[in-house]
Amino acid sequence: MGALPIRYSSSSLFDLQMARTRHDALRWLFLKNLHADTRYASTDSALLNIARSEYPDATLTEVRRELQYLFLAKLLTLTEKKSRWLLQLTRDGVDIAEYTIQCPPGIGRPAPGSNWV
């Protein structure tokens, strides 16, 4: 006897899409802000404040999850000091922020020339 197919309600599909949109948007927001001054490292707590400007209910756990995604994609470096994360863009992270290379899936970078850059 085979497994029953999973049926999603339209509201749960909507919730999944909204969560994905939020993850992608936060990742782009972090890349943009880290690119604003590549000479200095930023911290996870500073990026939490930036995330809260777009999503007031953002948490440090959520911010760290999205930063870890970018770290594993080799778009930023991450150093932990005194329970804080210090972050800097890698060469590829800078190139994505500057639109000089193709953006991988999972990052909500707007199309070049759009009003949302």
Order of alpha helices (4+ residues) and beta strands (2+ residues): alpha-beta-alpha-alpha-beta-beta-alpha
